[in-house]
């Protein structure tokens, strides 16, 4: 299965990971604890053995001090972080290490990296399950997602479940990789509102979905566009405006560039942009320049740091054509930041089930909600803190699809 020898040992680790179940069939990284009684050589061998039993493991980072063994499919051995110290990284002999790419943009150089995802396809041959390779921004936003911080494991799972349905049944032998995708007019459309540096949009495009993304932050836009260009995607359109009712609003110039800090002068620089609506941009242009209106929206993701109620209100004319909604929900920010009523927001969420036909809601905390009354009560009970009282809520019309996700995540 794997070559027995590891080549060399490097100081540092590939990336941060979280403890929890590892998806060795289709995942990107994971972590296992090391036994407290193990010495250095035994710990190294234990980590190596776990890797051999994990189909997607090609690199391991281990630490005797922290009693941790992390595995990775991809790793840039030339630029391993080394804080905290005491981590060591081993490369599997047959694995080819990746190098970080650097793109030149109007706002300066942008770091990119290669990334792979295994499609979640049912009843498919091994050829259709070969990893999809594309390029993503090498930034904190992407690392946050890949290490499954907070609700990102749940969001990734929803995206992969729905986006895998964009792939064709089976590629024809001897035909290029583009033949694995459905024709543009028949591929599902994914809408990514609050796309940041674009990981989820790029994931959807890699599966052959049409993608319409929205993000107004220039610092995020340059990363997004650089990754799209490096991936050579043509099924993806980025709109550099926020979604919502008509308004002129301010957004950070350097979003995705730095973490928020009141002492960092770059966060003080803002740009003024006007809001737009999704329906104004629903005609995507194919490589042949023929316009194809999207009939249905397979998934609309909303991640707008407390503006989700305004975004949902702007989507009301489109709700009948949306099959799945995935909303980062932060009621604590509705009142603290945006002066919106918690009760009114909860009522709007409930109407998605009572008036607009969504059959189930599932939260990143694992709760399954079956009716509007339960959903309204759940939203009203959120904590007061906008960040720590935040959860992702997936609403779907397809109960069978919800069962598939629950089975995969053991919910």
N, C-alpha and C positions, 0 to 999 in steps of 0.2 A: 504493500500500500504506500508507505513512505520510505525514503532512504533512511537508514539507521543513523548515519553520521550527521552531526551538525558542524557547520564550518565556522570556526572562530567564536569569540564571545565579545560583545560590545558593551561598553558602559552606557547606561541609560535605558529608557523604555520607549516603546513605539508610540503609545498614547495612553491616556487615562481610561480606565474601565470601571464598571460597577460589578459587584458580586451579584449573582443571580443565575437563572437557567441559561445555558449556552445553546444557541442554535447552530450546531455543527454541520447541519445539512445546507443551510442557506444564509448563515449569519456572516458578519464581518469581523467581530471581535467578541471576547468574553473573558471571564475571570473565574479562577478556582482558588479556594484557600489551600495553603500548605500546612501539613500537620506540625504541631508545636514541637514534637519530639525529634524532628528531622534535623540532621546536620547539613552542612553546605552541599556536599556531594550528593547526599540522598535527596535533598530538596530539588537540586538541579535535575536529577534523574526522574523524580516524580513528576516534575513539570513537563519534561520531555516525553514521558510515557503518556500523560494526559493528552498531549498534542498529537501523538501517534494515533490515538483513538478518536480524534476529532477531524472529520473529513475536510473542513475548511481551514484548519490550522497550518500555517506555513512559517510563522514566527512566534517565539515566546519571549516574554519579558518576566523575569522572576526576581524576587527579593526575599532573602532569608530573614532580614530584619522585620519586614512588614508581613511575612508569611503569606505571600501572594504570588500566584502564577497567572499571568494574563496571556491570552492567545490572540493572534491576528492573521488575517488573510494577506494584507498588504502592510508594508512597513518601509519607511525611508531610513535606512541604516546610516546615511550620511549626516543626518540632523536629528539625532535622538535627544529628547529632553533628558536632563540629568538632575532634576530637583523634584522630589527628594532623592538624595544619593542612595546607593546600595542596590539599585536595580541593574540587572544584566540582561542582555538580549541575545538570543541565539537564532540563527537563520537555518532553516531546513536546507539541506544540500541542493535539493532540486528546485527550490523557490528562487525566482528572479526578483531581486530587490528593486524598488521603484525610486526614481529620483523626483524631487520636487521641481515643478515647472515655475517659471516666472514670466508673467505677461506684462507688457508695458501699456499703461492706461493713462487717460487724461489726468488722473489724480495720483499718479505714481505707480511703482511696480506692485503687482498683485501676485501672491503665491497661490499656485494651484497644485493639485495632486490627482493621480489616477485613482479610480475607485471601481469596485465591482459589486454586483448584486446578482444573486441567483433568483430567477423568476419562481414564483409560487404557482406552478401549473399543475392541474390535476389531470390524470390519465394521459400523460405525455411521455414520449421517449426521452432518453438521456440527452439527445442532441438538442432538444428544445429547452433543457434545463441548464445549458452551458451558461456560465456567468456572463452578464452584460457588463461591458467595460465602458466607463465614461470618465469625464474629468470634473472635479468639484473644486470650489474655493478651499484653500488650506487655511482656514481661520477658526476663531473660537466658536462661531455659530455652527459650522460643520462638525467640529469636534464634539460639541455639546450634543448634537443629534446622534453621532456615531457611537458615543459612549452611553447612549440611552439615559441621559439625565432626565429626572422627573418624568413627564408624560411622553417623552420622545419615543420610547420603545413602542408604546401604544399607537402613536401617530404613524410611525414607520410601518407597523403591522397593517394598519388600515390602508395605507397607500399601496403597499406591496400586494395586498389581497385584491384590491380593485384594479391597480395598474396591470397586474399580470393578465387580466382579462383582455387587455389591448393586444396582446401577442397573437399571432396567427396560430392555427392548429399545429402546423409543422412546416419547417422550411423545406424547399425542394433541394434535392442533392445537386451540388455543383453551381448553385446560384448564390450570389453575394448576400451579405448579412441584411441588406435592406429588404430582401424578400421574406424575412421572418416577421415583418410588420403587416398589419392589415392595411388595405388601401386607405388613403387619407380621408376619403369621404365616409368611410365606415368605422374609422378608429374613434374610440371614446374621447370626449373632451374633458380635461381636468382644469379647474380654475383654482389658482393659488393666490389668495389675497393676503398680503403681508409676506411676500416670498423671501425677504431678507437676502442672503447671498445665493439663494436658489437651489438648495439641496433637493427639496421635494419636487420642484419643477423639473430638475434634471433627471431625477429618478423616474418620473412619469414619462419624460421624453425618451429615456433609454429603453423603456418598455414599448415604445411605438405609439403612445398616446399623443393626441394633440394637446397642447398646453397653452393656457392664457394666464399669465402671471402679472401681478400688480405689486409694485413697491416704489415709493416716492423718494427713497433716500439715496442720494448720489454715491455715497461711499459703498452702499450695498450694490447698486446698479453696475458699477465697474467690475466688481467681482463676478456678478451674475453673467454679464455679457462676455467676460473673458473666458469663463467656464463653458458657456454655450459655443463660443467660437472654437475653443480647443476640442470640444466634443463633436464638432461639425453637425450640430442638430439644426434641422430646418422646420421642425414641427412645433416650434416654441416661439411665442410672442410675449415680450415684456412691455408692459405699460407703466411708465414712470410717474404714476399718479395714484393717490389713495382713493379707495372706494367709499362712497357715502353720499348722503344728501348734499345738494349744492352748497359749497362753502370754499373759502380761501383759508388754508391752514399752513402752519409752519412745521417743518420736519428737520431733523439734524442733517447737516451737510456731511458729516463724517460717520454716519451710521454704518455699522459693521467694521469700522476702523478701530475704535477704542471702546472699552467698557465705560459705562456711564459713571461719571465722577464729577461732583460739583467743583472740584479744584482743577479739572482739566479744561483749559480754555477752548479746546476744539469742540466741546459739546455746546458752547455758547453760540457757535455759528449755525445759523438756520437758513433754510431756503423756503420761500413761499410758493406753494403749489395749490392748484384747484382740484377739487375732488372730481371723480367721474363715476360712471355706472358700468357694471359688467356688460349690460345689454348693448352698450355703444360699441363694444369691441369684440362681439361674438363671431364675426366673420374672420376666420383665419385664412392666411394666404399660403398655398402649397408651393413647392419648388417650381412648378410649372406656371405660377402666377395666376392660377384659376381659383376664384374665391369659392369657399365651401361653407355655407352656414351650418352651425352646429345645431342638430335637432334636439339632443338631450345632453345634459351635463352629468357625466358619471360621478363626479365628485367635486365639491366646492370646499376648499379649506380656508378657514378664516383665522388668522393669527395677527391681531392688530392691537395688542396691549391695552385692552379696555374699551376699544371702539367697536367691539363686535355687535353691540345692539344697533348702532347706526348702520353698520354694514348689512345686518340682517334686514333692517327696514328698507334699505335700498334694493334688496334682493326680492322683496315681496312679489313684484310682477313676474319674476322668473321661477318662483318656487315650484310651480307645476312641472317644470322641465328638469328639475334637479333630483337625481336619484339618491345621493348621499351628501350630507353636510357634516363637516368635521370642524368644530369650533373651539378654540382655546377660550375658556370662559373665566372671566376675572371680575365677579360682581363687586369686589372691594374697590376696584378702580372706577366702576360706573359712577359711584357717588363721589369718591374722593378726588378724582381727576376730571370727570366729565359731567358732573352734576346731573346724572341720570338716575331715575328712580329704580331701586332694586325690585320693587313690586311690579313695575311696568315691564322691566326686562324679563322677569320670570314669567309674566303673562305672555309675552311675545314668544319665548321658548315653548311654553305649553301649547300655544296655537299651532306650532309646527306639527304636533301630533293630533290635536283635536280638529284643526281646520285644513291642514295642508297634506295630510296623508302619510306622514312618516310613521312607520309601524313600531320601531324600537329605538331606544337610545341606550348607548353603552358609554360609560365613563372610563377615563384612564385609571381610575381607582378600582375598576372591576365591577362597578354596580350596573346591573341591567334594569332599565326602566321601561315599563310596558304601557303606560298611559299618561295623558296630559296632566292629570292631577298630581301624580307622583313626580313628574318632571318639574312642575311649578314649585312644589314643596321642596324638592331637592335644591333648586337654584336659590330659593329664599333662605335656605339654611347654610349657604356658603359662609366661610369665615370673612372677617372684616378686612383682612390684609389682601391686597390685590395680587401679590406674587405668591405668597405661601398659601393663600386660600384659592388657588387657581387649579382648574382641571380641564382636560380636553374632553369634549362631549361629541360622540359620533351618533348622528341620527340617520337611519336607513329605512328605505321602503321595503327592502328585501330581507325578510326574516331568516331565510336560508343562508344568506351571506353573513348575517350576524352570528348564526350558529357556527359557521366555518371559523370565524375569528375567535369565538369563545373556545372552540376546540383547540385551535393553535396556541392560544395563550393560557389555556387551562382556567378560564374564568367561570 
